[in-house]
């Protein structure tokens, strides 16, 4: 049986903001499945800020997507064919290496089986996947939040941020979020139970705004954004504050890599502040500690999950660009089939 | 018996660099010693960068020296009179609260007895005192250096820096220092056994200079200085690098508190860098762990100590200003009597 595979190929590297014509959708025939391999059929794709670095011109921690290569990305897929004894047709898996395409042959390395009865399978890309785990370890290990801490989250309505805030709430913290639309702010306050939140796009003085919502200072800061907003956090950090640097999305589409900001290190000494850059990879070996309790919180309604869904593989570039521009609420995914 | 006390009073707060007329030397009579007190006679005074913050206009972690108050500072003193059962006349003590004066009454809180047979008593202010302990805990705990690490120290010829480098060497690390004169560089390389060092005042491109002496990147960075030099360290930090922020002396005399620099936080994520601001106060309860082995290293010649000595209490402002300007090598002290 011949199958057609649609693949998004990277055609050029964006200088600043990515544009739809950076990619082109092409068709090819799916090769037959070798021994000990499975053929995956994509169900959902994840779009994430880290992808910007993979298509850019700057060297990063992982190899770039080559020009004319298939765009990378995590996905949830169904086993369409199996020539591997441990996988059956119809099983659902999550993989960091699905790519923007309908089909992919896999030697099964890195496939994580997903139980469709536990939660909607798309959550394996978000709240019960990379973002949720990033949030969990960010709160409990990197920031080591304790009850009573005031925790500030930038990009609080994004895929990781909204889970950070909720886990910090479960942990007994006072949670403050920043986001870029009134709709997001209303969601954080009214549905997720954030203690305070403000729309940075309607705020002139971030320092004053933060001081108003954090009258006792900031104990923990989970940074997805960087830039001016992060600058304003530093003078408010309390004794022994912990800062987790998860992302700096404000700079990812800035071609000026030499952007200046106020010097922040002087704020660290007297307050004994710790800043930790981190990637979720470092915690993958501990997934079995985190995921069952995240799934339980989800079932018990202690953890809300929310997705912005783009229907159709052909909308993948649009989904990615929209996510980077902050159009999304919660996790942005592409529903392929 | 009436004794005359000379005291340096703070007369005005410096805006930028401190000048000698910020203080005035005045004389007064030493009051008699109350019960359960001792009268301390100053032998050596310590001058340290943190003092700049105490006389400035910016709020900091400790109370400012009031205008017309006696200048603060640590000292080594002799018990000149004792009305306290645990202290005898002639005993030598170190105290963080001696101040720039000949005599001080003390209720004995915070006095640390010094054994004059262990090492020269002035070392209680430097290599066997606050600086040495800062260096010790900076290397073994804050940076958690392990053999094979490349450790960069800024202000490497200063009171803390030169001990940091030596302890990192004892710890099996490769040590690189930066300092502001050829004489200092020669001392670091020829006498202290640093693996590499460069004079930042004769270096145009710090990044290139660091890359040349750290071809395998930087695992640990002990920062006394901040500013341009620290900026150049960040792109070279290795996976899981540890940065200890001990001082930012380049900014202490800069009245422009809003000085800009390149944004550094983006360097932390992929490399999982940890930055920790710290003060030695947090380790005082562990002094008994560190000091005996520091004293042994000193006796065994594994640790060199070096002092820049200003003779006479009247030279205290000169000593402080000289230290801030980088005229000193090793620990700067004032020999009072």
HADDOCK unambig.tbl for C-alpha pairs under 7 A between the chains (distance, minus, plus):
assign (segid A and resid 61 and name CA) (segid B and resid 270 and name CA) 5.87 0.50 0.50
assign (segid A and resid 245 and name CA) (segid B and resid 269 and name CA) 6.24 0.50 0.50
assign (segid A and resid 246 and name CA) (segid B and resid 269 and name CA) 6.35 0.50 0.50
assign (segid A and resid 248 and name CA) (segid B and resid 266 and name CA) 6.19 0.50 0.50
assign (segid A and resid 258 and name CA) (segid B and resid 262 and name CA) 5.98 0.50 0.50
assign (segid A and resid 259 and name CA) (segid B and resid 262 and name CA) 5.89 0.50 0.50
assign (segid A and resid 259 and name CA) (segid B and resid 263 and name CA) 6.44 0.50 0.50
assign (segid A and resid 260 and name CA) (segid B and resid 260 and name CA) 6.01 0.50 0.50
assign (segid A and resid 260 and name CA) (segid B and resid 261 and name CA) 5.19 0.50 0.50
assign (segid A and resid 260 and name CA) (segid B and resid 262 and name CA) 4.36 0.50 0.50
assign (segid A and resid 260 and name CA) (segid B and resid 263 and name CA) 5.67 0.50 0.50
assign (segid A and resid 261 and name CA) (segid B and resid 260 and name CA) 5.20 0.50 0.50
assign (segid A and resid 261 and name CA) (segid B and resid 261 and name CA) 5.56 0.50 0.50
assign (segid A and resid 261 and name CA) (segid B and resid 262 and name CA) 5.96 0.50 0.50
assign (segid A and resid 261 and name CA) (segid B and resid 263 and name CA) 5.59 0.50 0.50
assign (segid A and resid 262 and name CA) (segid B and resid 258 and name CA) 6.00 0.50 0.50
assign (segid A and resid 262 and name CA) (segid B and resid 259 and name CA) 5.91 0.50 0.50
assign (segid A and resid 262 and name CA) (segid B and resid 260 and name CA) 4.35 0.50 0.50
assign (segid A and resid 262 and name CA) (segid B and resid 261 and name CA) 5.96 0.50 0.50
assign (segid A and resid 263 and name CA) (segid B and resid 259 and name CA) 6.45 0.50 0.50
assign (segid A and resid 263 and name CA) (segid B and resid 260 and name CA) 5.66 0.50 0.50
assign (segid A and resid 263 and name CA) (segid B and resid 261 and name CA) 5.60 0.50 0.50
assign (segid A and resid 266 and name CA) (segid B and resid 248 and name CA) 6.20 0.50 0.50
assign (segid A and resid 268 and name CA) (segid B and resid 277 and name CA) 4.56 0.50 0.50
assign (segid A and resid 269 and name CA) (segid B and resid 245 and name CA) 6.25 0.50 0.50
assign (segid A and resid 269 and name CA) (segid B and resid 246 and name CA) 6.36 0.50 0.50
assign (segid A and resid 269 and name CA) (segid B and resid 277 and name CA) 4.16 0.50 0.50
assign (segid A and resid 269 and name CA) (segid B and resid 278 and name CA) 5.14 0.50 0.50
assign (segid A and resid 269 and name CA) (segid B and resid 279 and name CA) 6.59 0.50 0.50
assign (segid A and resid 270 and name CA) (segid B and resid 61 and name CA) 5.82 0.50 0.50
assign (segid A and resid 270 and name CA) (segid B and resid 278 and name CA) 6.86 0.50 0.50
assign (segid A and resid 270 and name CA) (segid B and resid 279 and name CA) 6.66 0.50 0.50
assign (segid A and resid 272 and name CA) (segid B and resid 276 and name CA) 6.56 0.50 0.50
assign (segid A and resid 272 and name CA) (segid B and resid 277 and name CA) 4.40 0.50 0.50
assign (segid A and resid 272 and name CA) (segid B and resid 278 and name CA) 4.65 0.50 0.50
assign (segid A and resid 272 and name CA) (segid B and resid 279 and name CA) 6.90 0.50 0.50
assign (segid A and resid 273 and name CA) (segid B and resid 276 and name CA) 5.86 0.50 0.50
assign (segid A and resid 273 and name CA) (segid B and resid 277 and name CA) 5.25 0.50 0.50
assign (segid A and resid 274 and name CA) (segid B and resid 275 and name CA) 5.60 0.50 0.50
assign (segid A and resid 274 and name CA) (segid B and resid 276 and name CA) 4.42 0.50 0.50
assign (segid A and resid 274 and name CA) (segid B and resid 277 and name CA) 6.36 0.50 0.50
assign (segid A and resid 275 and name CA) (segid B and resid 274 and name CA) 5.60 0.50 0.50
assign (segid A and resid 275 and name CA) (segid B and resid 275 and name CA) 4.96 0.50 0.50
assign (segid A and resid 275 and name CA) (segid B and resid 276 and name CA) 6.40 0.50 0.50
assign (segid A and resid 276 and name CA) (segid B and resid 272 and name CA) 6.56 0.50 0.50
assign (segid A and resid 276 and name CA) (segid B and resid 273 and name CA) 5.86 0.50 0.50
assign (segid A and resid 276 and name CA) (segid B and resid 274 and name CA) 4.41 0.50 0.50
assign (segid A and resid 276 and name CA) (segid B and resid 275 and name CA) 6.40 0.50 0.50
assign (segid A and resid 277 and name CA) (segid B and resid 268 and name CA) 4.55 0.50 0.50
assign (segid A and resid 277 and name CA) (segid B and resid 269 and name CA) 4.16 0.50 0.50
assign (segid A and resid 277 and name CA) (segid B and resid 272 and name CA) 4.39 0.50 0.50
assign (segid A and resid 277 and name CA) (segid B and resid 273 and name CA) 5.23 0.50 0.50
assign (segid A and resid 277 and name CA) (segid B and resid 274 and name CA) 6.35 0.50 0.50
assign (segid A and resid 278 and name CA) (segid B and resid 269 and name CA) 5.14 0.50 0.50
assign (segid A and resid 278 and name CA) (segid B and resid 270 and name CA) 6.86 0.50 0.50
assign (segid A and resid 278 and name CA) (segid B and resid 272 and name CA) 4.64 0.50 0.50
assign (segid A and resid 279 and name CA) (segid B and resid 269 and name CA) 6.59 0.50 0.50
assign (segid A and resid 279 and name CA) (segid B and resid 270 and name CA) 6.66 0.50 0.50
assign (segid A and resid 279 and name CA) (segid B and resid 272 and name CA) 6.89 0.50 0.50
